Amino acid sequence: QVQLVESGGGLVQAGGSLRLSCEASGFTFSRSLMGWFRQAPGKEREFVAAISWSGGRTSFADSVEGRFTISRDSAKSTVSLQMNTLKPEDTAVYYCAAGLTFRGTDIFTGALQYDFWGQGTLVTVSS
């Protein structure tokens, strides 16, 4: 059974930091592209960041470039999103996603290109 379990969300003041983690099981994590998406109230789900299964490539949304970093630990089947200098507009439910890709360097930013999803963790940034 595939599971993606996010943790680390919470309430933080603007300018603060949070680290989200996602623990994966039930599929071949070491051969899966991992991504983070978010959905704010009343808005569509949007891409935040992704890391290839080789770990050699990353991609970030323009809105978080330079503030967020993504990393993965294949030994622990976890992917993390370090979020710094948080802004109120970063408030959203953050979802971890996994995509089964052929090449270790593949990076996808579209939600439809991911196969498995977590339940999400809420991040609230107060002004």
Sequence and secondary structure as in RCSB ss.txt:
>XXXX:A:sequence
QVQLVESGGGLVQAGGSLRLSCEASGFTFSRSLMGWFRQAPGKEREFVAAISWSGGRTSFADSVEGRFTISRDSA
KSTVSLQMNTLKPEDTAVYYCAAGLTFRGTDIFTGALQYDFWGQGTLVTVSS
>XXXX:A:secstr
  EEEEE  EEEETT  EEEEEEEESS GGGEEEEEEEE TTS  EEEEEE TTSS EEE TTTTTTEEEEEETT
TTEEEEEE S  GGG EEEEEEEEE SSTT     GGG  EE   EEEEEE 
